[in-house]
Amino acid sequence: MGFATLRPVNVNDIPRRVWLEISLDTLTGNYRKIAAAVAPANVFTVLKANAYGLGGLPIAQALAKAGASGFGVAEPYEALQLLPLGKPVQILSSILPDEIGPMVVAGVILPVTDFPTARLISEAAARLGKTATVHIKLDTGMGRLGILAKEAPLVIRHIRLLPGLHLEGIFSHFPFAYETGSELTNHQMDLFCTILDELAGHGITFEKRHIANSDAINNFPRACRPPFNYVRTGINLHGSFDSAGKRTLNVKPILTLKTRLTAIRTLPAGTGIGYGHTYRLHRKTRVGTVSAGYADGLPLALSNRGYLLIRGSPCPVLGRISMDYTAVSLESVPDAQIGDEVVCLGGEGVHALTVEDWAALKNTHPYEIICSFGNRVERRYV
Ligand SMILES: Cc1ncc(COP(=O)(O)O)c(C=O)c1O
């Protein structure tokens, strides 16, 4: 048979080596638990950074079906991807001058972080013959973006006079809401309420008022009650929590990172394993080479410390994790075969590996773990 008769290989026909299973049922279950916990407040689902790296569109589709009332994103590129779902899409952080026109045309809800931004949005709306829906962003203590609390009443009264703006919402953000009883967090809510009262005295009210993130939902019930009538949740949707603080919600992890066993060798005592030979076999050992490494999101800190699951058994990591491969001891799984599925993160039962476990090992927080799965890792929605 000549080469010309062979069918070209389609890249999508080749099974991927490493994949992240994302349980959409668990995701929507988490969403419903959050919604029930904060009701009658509504929930904005925060899908920044491509839904924390898991895939903005499929996650948003599932959440929309489950009744999510809108999506929060960080920037225009993310916003445009979600607009076709027909739900309100809101940029939560900042908007650059040259991004304003296209976003007003598209109907994305914009943050007003200062008076000049409000004026630019107003001018764009006038130029385009549109009304731009905006949420005023207050800096009540985050120190990142927004109108400073002490200036807010006056600045907002001036913003109110600009044409072409629908001041639908007002919001702020917490830096410490994981700390139950944090004074700053309570002070931020007091400031927010004072600003609302002062503005109400001038006839300025907002349909949507929000400050709670996942931390606050778990640690500050006050942030989910009037005058606040929306919350913004991201990490709890994934079944994870900030490293510190209470875990009031009974949300479940949605992720399992899997790969396959690519080699099995019995190596003699004294063999050095991987870069730097940071591990040396004490005795003859059955060593497996697993097809995932730090390029896929395995923390380098798992080197010589963590384990992966093969056939339900924990297999200790031997030596340093490399870019594409990780060596493990197969002593606890004598029946392991090349091609076996390997669970790197997730799994069931006592040996299940959580995002929080990896975060603790890596000395980081769960957000960084969730956002750090590699590009070549296939996202599979199950
Ligand atoms: C403004 C804003 N609101 C809400 C969230 C959601 O935070 P979390 O994932 O902790 O719920 C974020 C995320 O960093 C944010 O920046």
The ligand as a Gaussian input file, in Angstrom:
#p B3LYP/6-31G(d) Opt

LIG

0 1
 C      -13.668000      41.471000      42.312000
 C      -13.755000      40.001000      42.585000
 N      -14.895000      39.492000      43.034000
 C      -15.045000      38.183000      43.300000
 C      -14.001000      37.298000      43.128000
 C      -14.220000      35.848000      43.423000
 O      -13.378000      35.404000      44.417000
 P      -13.478000      33.931000      44.994000
 O      -12.927000      33.027000      43.951000
 O      -12.616000      33.975000      46.196000
 O      -14.905000      33.654000      45.277000
 C      -12.781000      37.796000      42.679000
 C      -11.652000      36.877000      42.508000
 O      -10.517000      37.149000      42.779000
 C      -12.656000      39.186000      42.402000
 O      -11.493000      39.695000      41.958000

